[in-house]
Amino acid sequence: MNRTVLVVDDEPTISDALAARLRGEGFGVVTAHDGPSAVEVCAREKPDVVVLDVMLPGFDGLEVCRRIQADRAIPVLMLTAKSDETDMLVGLGVGADDYLSKPFSMREVVARVHALLRRAERTTAASTATAAMTLGPLRIDHDARRVSGPDGEIHLTRTEFDILAFLSARPGAAVARDTLLAELWGWEDSASSRTVDSHVKALRRKLGGTLIRTVHGVGYALETPR
């Protein structure tokens, strides 16, 4: 089945190069060059994955991501010229699954797109026999993919929920970053462990800083409140 990638970048040189490389890999490719047209093309073409630059005319890639994720869940790889971690966290917080900083290699973009598609096709590795579970003040409903706390539902992105669900299936156990990358992203190396770290930071901001413990030199563990 031919998968379609939407490439959104206002620099024609980058957009054309990405489109050519992805077509060479067997993907169907559609393009957009500003925020409003990206949202329009995404709604019309229903791509399987979006490669999205942050800096766009009209409105930026963060707003594009927010709008397309509100319509339907879709894997998004964000491209950014910014190295500031706050910008990365904002991108992940509005629903991006991964990011690459410019300059990047075309090979890396293709590898990330393949990984995001594999992940989208897999059922979550965190599925358990228990559809819902309680962790202290939190209730995690795996079937509905919802998390609620004392003040109501807590909005998590797809990736944030997947990480929480994976850790909650192994309460107290240290889970390596490499394991999370392999199971949730389908990557076989740790070159992008910062992606995991950034998603965990976003989770801590939403759920509190004590629920997910850093296991130094390894990865993360979910604390089990007593």
C-alpha positions in Angstrom: 0.0 0.0 0.0 1.4 3.3 -1.1 1.7 5.7 1.9 1.3 9.5 1.5 3.5 12.0 3.2 2.6 15.7 3.5 5.8 17.9 3.4 5.3 21.4 4.7 8.2 23.8 4.3 8.3 27.4 2.9 11.8 26.9 1.5 11.4 25.4 -2.0 14.9 23.9 -2.1 14.2 21.9 1.1 10.6 21.0 0.1 11.6 19.8 -3.3 14.6 17.8 -2.0 12.4 16.1 0.6 9.6 15.4 -1.8 12.1 13.9 -4.4 13.8 11.7 -1.8 10.5 10.4 -0.3 9.1 9.7 -3.8 12.3 7.8 -4.5 11.5 5.7 -1.4 8.1 4.8 -2.8 5.9 7.3 -0.9 3.2 9.4 -2.4 4.0 13.1 -1.6 1.9 16.2 -1.4 3.3 19.6 -0.4 2.3 22.9 1.2 4.3 26.0 1.9 2.4 27.9 4.6 0.3 27.3 7.6 -3.2 27.7 6.2 -2.5 25.6 3.1 -0.9 22.9 5.2 -4.1 22.5 7.2 -6.2 22.6 4.0 -4.1 20.0 2.2 -4.0 17.7 5.2 -7.8 17.8 5.5 -8.2 17.1 1.8 -5.5 14.5 1.1 -5.6 12.6 4.5 -1.8 11.9 4.5 -0.4 9.1 6.6 2.4 11.2 8.1 3.4 14.9 8.1 6.9 16.3 7.9 6.4 19.8 9.2 8.7 22.8 9.5 8.1 25.0 12.5 8.8 28.4 10.9 6.0 29.1 8.3 4.2 32.1 6.9 0.5 32.5 7.7 0.8 30.7 11.0 3.6 28.5 12.3 4.0 24.8 12.4 3.0 24.6 16.0 -0.4 25.9 15.1 -0.6 23.6 12.1 0.2 20.7 14.3 -2.4 21.7 16.9 -5.1 22.1 14.2 -4.5 18.9 12.3 -4.3 16.8 15.5 -7.6 18.3 16.6 -9.1 16.8 13.4 -7.5 13.4 13.7 -4.5 11.7 15.2 -1.6 11.7 12.7 2.1 11.1 13.0 4.1 14.4 12.8 7.8 14.9 12.4 8.7 18.5 13.1 11.7 20.2 11.5 13.2 23.1 13.4 16.1 25.5 13.0 15.8 26.2 16.7 17.8 24.3 19.2 16.1 25.7 22.3 14.5 22.9 24.3 11.5 25.0 25.2 10.5 25.1 21.5 10.9 21.4 21.2 8.7 20.8 24.2 6.0 23.1 22.8 6.1 21.1 19.6 5.8 17.8 21.3 3.1 19.3 23.6 0.8 20.1 20.6 1.0 16.6 19.3 4.3 16.2 17.3 5.8 12.7 17.7 9.4 13.6 16.9 11.6 16.4 15.8 14.8 17.0 13.8 16.9 20.1 14.0 18.3 21.6 10.8 20.5 20.9 9.1 19.5 17.2 8.8 20.3 14.4 6.4 17.6 13.1 4.0 18.4 9.6 5.1 17.5 10.5 8.7 14.2 12.0 7.6 13.3 8.9 5.7 14.3 6.7 8.6 12.1 8.7 11.0 9.1 8.6 8.6 9.4 4.9 8.3 9.6 4.5 12.1 6.6 6.8 12.7 4.5 4.7 10.2 5.6 1.4 11.8 4.5 2.8 15.1 1.2 4.0 13.8 0.5 0.5 12.5 1.2 -1.3 15.7 -1.1 -1.7 18.7 0.3 -0.1 21.8 2.9 -2.2 23.5 1.4 -1.1 26.8 -1.9 -3.0 26.4 -2.7 -5.0 29.5 -5.5 -7.3 30.7 -6.7 -4.4 32.9 -8.5 -1.8 30.8 -8.2 0.8 33.6 -5.9 1.3 36.5 -5.4 3.7 39.4 -2.1 5.3 40.4 -2.5 7.5 43.4 -4.8 10.3 42.3 -4.6 9.3 38.6 -6.9 7.0 36.7 -5.5 5.6 33.5 -8.1 4.1 31.0 -6.2 2.2 28.4 -9.2 1.4 26.2 -10.3 5.0 26.0 -6.8 6.3 26.1 -7.7 8.8 28.8 -6.1 10.0 32.0 -8.0 11.8 34.7 -7.0 13.3 38.0 -8.6 15.1 40.9 -9.5 18.1 38.7 -10.8 16.1 35.8 -9.3 14.8 32.5 -5.6 15.5 31.8 -5.0 16.0 28.1 -2.0 13.9 26.9 -0.7 13.7 23.4 -0.6 10.2 21.8 3.1 9.8 22.5 2.7 11.0 26.1 -0.1 8.5 26.7 1.9 5.6 25.1 4.9 6.3 27.3 2.7 6.4 30.4 0.9 3.3 29.4 4.1 1.4 28.7 5.6 2.4 32.1 2.3 1.7 34.0 2.3 -1.9 32.7 5.7 -2.3 34.5 5.2 -0.3 37.8 8.4 0.3 39.6 10.6 -1.4 37.0 13.4 0.6 35.3 12.8 0.9 31.6 15.7 1.8 29.4 15.4 4.7 26.9 16.5 2.2 24.2 13.6 0.0 25.1 11.1 2.9 24.8 12.6 3.9 21.5 12.4 0.4 20.2 8.9 -0.5 21.4 7.1 2.9 20.9 9.1 4.4 18.0 10.5 1.3 16.3 14.1 2.6 16.4 17.0 0.3 17.0 19.5 2.8 18.3 19.7 5.4 21.0 20.7 8.3 18.7 17.4 10.1 19.5 17.1 9.5 23.2 16.5 13.2 23.7 13.1 12.7 22.1 12.2 10.3 25.0 13.6 12.8 27.6 11.6 15.7 26.1 8.3 13.7 26.2 8.9 12.6 29.8 9.6 16.3 30.8 6.2 17.2 29.2 4.5 14.3 31.1 6.0 15.5 34.4 4.7 19.0 33.8 1.2 17.6 33.4 1.2 14.8 36.0 3.6 16.1 38.6 7.3 15.7 39.0 7.3 12.6 41.2 5.3 10.0 39.3 8.1 9.2 36.8 11.5 8.6 38.3 14.7 9.0 36.4 16.9 5.9 36.7 20.3 7.4 36.1 22.3 5.7 33.3 19.3 3.6 32.4 16.0 5.4 31.7 12.8 5.8 33.7 10.5 4.0 36.1 6.9 4.7 37.2 6.6 5.2 40.9 3.7 3.3 42.6 2.1 5.6 45.2 1.5 4.0 48.6 
